[in-house]
Amino acid sequence: MSDEVPSSTELLGRVDNATRFEILRSLANACHESPPDPWLEYSELRDAVSIRDKGNFNYHLDRLGDLIEKGPAGYCISSFGMQVVSAIASGTLDPDWTWGPIDAPGECVFCGDSVTFRYEDGALRLSCGTDDHTLLLPGSPSLLDTGPEETIVERIALSSYHEFALTYRGICPGCEGYVDGTIHRDDVRPEHYHYHADCPRCGFQSGFPVGIIALFHPDVISFFAEHGTDVRSTPFWTLDFCRPGHETVLSTDPLRFRVDVTKGDETLSVVLNDGEDRCF
């Protein structure tokens, strides 16, 4: 991880006060309610925040700096400010937020037991109850706590697909910096191959069985679509070809795999290469 601290970290320090965040939230609400005219006059903004002490309000308003914009029409939130509000609103910065356990579809990819979703300590987990069988999934409190309840599994699956695809294509899902990954035998379970990538900029790490790479193959996407299924929003742990060890090694130098994808009575075989071009 890089030792360089980006200047943007100073922006988060400016909202370490409830009044400042309320100012940002009020301006964000104004932008949401009237995108063509997101400005609030000084008096409107002060009324929205409900601060009686004018000096106290002015102090916190000035401290927000580049998080807000000032113009003839008053104040509006800047793009920097909106990103800060979004980060806080997502709930990922709340260490006390919990959710679940909620029954999940499918079974543990390691032992076959039933699994549940649970969010705690800043992470969404898919677990059968055995610690070393637990899978960490992408999913913020806002993903889990908003939207129709009946679509939660689909949204978790789509979020997972998005993270895996970005990582494999060299984009960090955390900071969007460049990540470089490799395929190698899993350190814990050497009987199968594993894709691992880490980001030197923010420290993000990701690892998954090589069968998951087949999810991005255009032939696999089309194959599932022909059978009436969007594989991108299908829970990957319910797909046999995404399980650890499902791949067949065709060669080790260069490293090439065959993954057999079955849907109904049909099977599609795809070949995966481990190379700089990341091609199939």
C-alpha positions as CSV (number, residue, x, y, z in Angstrom):
1,M,0.0,0.0,0.0
2,S,1.3,3.4,-0.9
3,D,2.6,5.6,2.0
4,E,1.4,8.7,0.1
5,V,-1.6,10.3,1.8
6,P,-3.8,12.0,-0.8
7,S,-4.9,15.6,0.0
8,S,-8.5,14.5,-0.4
9,T,-8.3,12.9,3.1
10,E,-8.4,16.5,4.4
11,L,-12.0,16.7,3.0
12,L,-13.2,14.0,5.3
13,G,-11.6,15.9,8.2
14,R,-13.8,18.9,7.5
15,V,-17.0,16.9,8.2
16,D,-16.0,15.6,11.7
17,N,-18.7,17.8,13.1
18,A,-22.4,17.2,13.0
19,T,-23.3,20.8,12.0
20,R,-21.0,20.7,9.0
21,F,-22.5,17.4,7.8
22,E,-26.0,18.8,8.3
23,I,-25.0,21.8,6.1
24,L,-23.7,19.4,3.4
25,R,-26.8,17.2,3.7
26,S,-29.1,20.2,3.3
27,L,-27.2,21.3,0.2
28,A,-27.3,17.7,-1.2
29,N,-31.1,17.6,-0.6
30,A,-31.5,20.8,-2.5
31,C,-29.5,19.4,-5.4
32,H,-31.7,16.3,-5.3
33,E,-35.0,18.2,-5.2
34,S,-34.1,20.7,-7.9
35,P,-31.1,19.7,-10.0
36,P,-31.4,22.7,-12.4
37,D,-31.3,25.1,-9.5
38,P,-29.5,23.5,-6.5
39,W,-28.6,26.8,-4.8
40,L,-29.8,27.8,-1.3
41,E,-29.7,31.4,-0.1
42,Y,-27.8,31.9,3.2
43,S,-31.1,32.3,5.2
44,E,-32.6,29.2,3.5
45,L,-29.5,27.1,4.4
46,R,-29.4,28.4,7.9
47,D,-33.1,27.6,8.4
48,A,-32.5,24.1,6.9
49,V,-29.8,23.4,9.4
50,S,-31.7,25.0,12.4
51,I,-28.7,26.7,13.9
52,R,-29.6,29.8,16.0
53,D,-26.1,31.0,16.7
54,K,-25.1,32.9,13.6
55,G,-21.4,33.0,14.5
56,N,-21.3,29.3,15.1
57,F,-23.1,28.6,11.8
58,N,-20.7,30.9,9.9
59,Y,-17.7,29.2,11.4
60,H,-18.8,25.7,10.3
61,L,-19.8,27.0,6.9
62,D,-16.4,28.5,6.3
63,R,-14.7,25.3,7.5
64,L,-16.3,23.3,4.6
65,G,-14.1,25.0,2.1
66,D,-14.1,23.2,-1.3
67,L,-16.9,20.9,-0.2
68,I,-19.4,23.7,-1.1
69,E,-19.6,26.4,-3.7
70,K,-20.6,30.1,-3.1
71,G,-22.1,32.2,-5.8
72,P,-24.6,35.1,-6.4
73,A,-27.5,32.7,-5.8
74,G,-26.2,31.5,-2.5
75,Y,-24.6,28.1,-1.7
76,C,-24.6,24.7,-3.4
77,I,-22.7,21.5,-2.8
78,S,-19.6,20.8,-4.9
79,S,-18.8,17.5,-6.5
80,F,-16.3,16.9,-3.7
81,G,-19.0,17.5,-1.1
82,M,-21.4,15.2,-2.9
83,Q,-18.8,12.4,-2.8
84,V,-18.3,12.9,0.9
85,V,-22.1,12.8,1.5
86,S,-22.4,9.6,-0.6
87,A,-19.6,7.9,1.3
88,I,-21.2,8.7,4.7
89,A,-24.7,7.9,3.5
90,S,-23.6,4.5,2.3
91,G,-23.1,3.5,5.9
92,T,-19.6,2.0,5.3
93,L,-18.1,4.4,7.8
94,D,-20.5,3.3,10.6
95,P,-18.7,0.7,12.7
96,D,-21.8,-0.2,14.7
97,W,-24.2,-1.0,11.9
98,T,-25.2,-4.7,11.7
99,W,-27.7,-6.7,9.6
100,G,-28.8,-10.3,9.6
101,P,-28.3,-13.2,9.8
102,I,-30.6,-13.7,6.8
103,D,-31.0,-17.1,5.0
104,A,-29.1,-17.1,1.7
105,P,-29.8,-19.3,-1.4
106,G,-27.5,-22.1,-2.2
107,E,-25.0,-23.9,0.0
108,C,-21.5,-23.6,1.3
109,V,-19.1,-24.1,-1.6
110,F,-16.7,-26.0,0.8
111,C,-19.0,-28.3,2.9
112,G,-22.5,-28.1,1.4
113,D,-24.2,-26.8,4.5
114,S,-26.8,-24.0,4.4
115,V,-25.5,-20.5,4.4
116,T,-26.6,-17.1,5.7
117,F,-25.8,-13.4,5.0
118,R,-24.6,-11.2,7.9
119,Y,-23.2,-7.7,7.9
120,E,-21.0,-6.8,10.9
121,D,-17.6,-5.1,11.5
122,G,-17.9,-3.3,8.2
123,A,-18.2,-6.4,6.0
124,L,-20.9,-8.6,4.4
125,R,-20.3,-12.3,5.0
126,L,-21.7,-15.4,3.5
127,S,-21.2,-18.2,6.0
128,C,-22.2,-21.7,7.0
129,G,-20.9,-21.0,10.5
130,T,-17.4,-22.3,9.9
131,D,-14.9,-19.4,10.0
132,D,-12.6,-20.6,7.3
133,H,-15.5,-21.3,5.0
134,T,-16.8,-17.7,5.2
135,L,-16.8,-15.6,2.0
136,L,-16.6,-11.8,2.1
137,L,-19.0,-10.2,-0.3
138,P,-19.2,-6.6,-1.4
139,G,-22.2,-4.9,0.0
140,S,-22.7,-1.6,1.9
141,P,-25.4,-0.9,4.5
142,S,-27.2,1.2,2.0
143,L,-27.3,-1.7,-0.4
144,L,-28.8,-4.0,2.3
145,D,-31.1,-1.5,3.9
146,T,-32.8,0.1,0.9
147,G,-34.7,-1.2,-2.1
148,P,-37.3,-4.0,-2.3
149,E,-36.6,-6.9,0.1
150,E,-37.3,-9.5,-2.6
151,T,-34.4,-8.2,-4.8
152,I,-31.7,-8.2,-2.1
153,V,-30.1,-11.4,-3.3
154,E,-30.0,-10.2,-6.9
155,R,-28.4,-6.9,-5.8
156,I,-25.8,-8.7,-3.7
157,A,-25.0,-11.0,-6.7
158,L,-24.8,-8.1,-9.1
159,S,-22.5,-6.2,-6.7
160,S,-20.3,-9.2,-6.4
161,Y,-20.1,-9.6,-10.2
162,H,-19.2,-6.0,-10.6
163,E,-16.4,-6.2,-8.1
164,F,-15.0,-9.4,-9.6
165,A,-15.1,-8.0,-13.1
166,L,-13.4,-4.7,-12.2
167,T,-10.7,-6.6,-10.3
168,Y,-10.0,-9.0,-13.2
169,R,-9.8,-6.1,-15.7
170,G,-7.3,-4.3,-13.5
171,I,-9.5,-1.7,-11.8
172,C,-9.6,-1.5,-8.0
173,P,-13.2,-1.5,-6.9
174,G,-12.2,0.6,-3.8
175,C,-10.2,3.5,-5.2
176,E,-10.2,2.7,-9.0
177,G,-6.5,2.5,-9.0
178,Y,-4.6,-0.1,-11.1
179,V,-4.5,-3.6,-9.8
180,D,-2.5,-6.5,-11.2
181,G,-3.5,-10.0,-10.4
182,T,-2.2,-13.5,-10.9
183,I,-3.5,-17.1,-11.0
184,H,-1.8,-19.5,-8.7
185,R,-2.6,-22.5,-6.5
186,D,-4.5,-21.5,-3.4
187,D,-2.3,-21.1,-0.3
188,V,-5.0,-22.6,2.0
189,R,-6.4,-25.2,-0.4
190,P,-3.7,-26.1,-2.9
191,E,-5.9,-28.6,-4.8
192,H,-7.4,-25.7,-6.8
193,Y,-6.4,-22.5,-8.5
194,H,-7.1,-19.1,-7.3
195,Y,-7.1,-15.6,-8.8
196,H,-5.6,-12.9,-6.4
197,A,-5.1,-9.2,-6.9
198,D,-4.2,-6.4,-4.5
199,C,-4.1,-2.6,-4.9
200,P,-0.9,-0.8,-3.9
201,R,-2.7,2.5,-3.7
202,C,-5.5,1.7,-1.1
203,G,-4.6,-1.8,0.1
204,F,-7.7,-3.5,-1.3
205,Q,-7.4,-7.2,-1.9
206,S,-9.5,-9.7,-3.7
207,G,-9.3,-13.4,-4.4
208,F,-11.7,-15.9,-6.0
209,P,-11.7,-19.3,-7.7
210,V,-10.7,-19.2,-11.4
211,G,-14.1,-20.5,-12.4
212,I,-15.5,-17.1,-11.6
213,I,-13.5,-15.7,-14.4
214,A,-15.8,-17.6,-16.8
215,L,-18.7,-15.3,-15.6
216,F,-17.2,-12.5,-17.8
217,H,-16.8,-14.7,-20.9
218,P,-19.2,-13.4,-23.6
219,D,-20.1,-16.9,-24.6
220,V,-21.1,-17.7,-21.0
221,I,-23.2,-14.5,-20.7
222,S,-25.0,-15.4,-24.0
223,F,-25.4,-19.1,-23.0
224,F,-27.3,-18.1,-19.8
225,A,-29.3,-15.5,-21.6
226,E,-30.4,-18.1,-24.2
227,H,-31.7,-20.0,-21.2
228,G,-33.6,-17.0,-19.8
229,T,-31.1,-16.2,-17.0
230,D,-28.9,-13.1,-16.4
231,V,-25.7,-14.7,-15.1
232,R,-24.5,-11.3,-13.9
233,S,-27.2,-11.2,-11.2
234,T,-27.1,-14.9,-10.3
235,P,-25.4,-15.7,-7.0
236,F,-22.0,-17.0,-8.0
237,W,-21.9,-19.5,-5.1
238,T,-24.9,-21.3,-6.5
239,L,-23.1,-22.0,-9.8
240,D,-21.1,-25.3,-9.9
241,F,-18.5,-23.9,-12.3
242,C,-17.7,-21.1,-9.8
243,R,-16.8,-23.6,-7.0
244,P,-13.2,-24.1,-6.0
245,G,-11.6,-26.9,-8.0
246,H,-14.1,-27.1,-10.8
247,E,-11.6,-26.1,-13.4
248,T,-9.6,-28.5,-15.6
249,V,-5.9,-27.7,-16.2
250,L,-5.0,-27.9,-19.9
251,S,-1.4,-26.8,-19.5
252,T,0.8,-25.1,-17.0
253,D,3.2,-23.3,-19.3
254,P,1.4,-21.3,-20.3
255,L,-1.3,-21.7,-17.7
256,R,-4.6,-22.6,-19.4
257,F,-7.9,-24.0,-18.0
258,R,-11.1,-25.4,-19.3
259,V,-14.3,-24.6,-17.4
260,D,-17.5,-26.6,-18.1
261,V,-20.7,-24.5,-17.7
262,T,-23.9,-26.4,-17.5
263,K,-27.4,-25.1,-17.7
264,G,-30.3,-27.5,-18.0
265,D,-29.3,-30.4,-20.3
266,E,-26.6,-28.3,-22.2
267,T,-23.0,-27.8,-21.4
268,L,-20.7,-25.1,-22.7
269,S,-16.9,-25.5,-22.3
270,V,-14.7,-22.3,-22.3
271,V,-11.0,-22.0,-22.2
272,L,-9.3,-19.4,-19.9
273,N,-5.8,-18.1,-20.3
274,D,-3.6,-16.5,-17.7
275,G,-1.8,-13.8,-19.6
276,E,-1.2,-10.1,-19.8
277,D,-3.9,-9.7,-22.4
278,R,-6.5,-11.2,-20.0
279,C,-8.2,-12.7,-23.0
280,F,-10.3,-15.9,-23.1
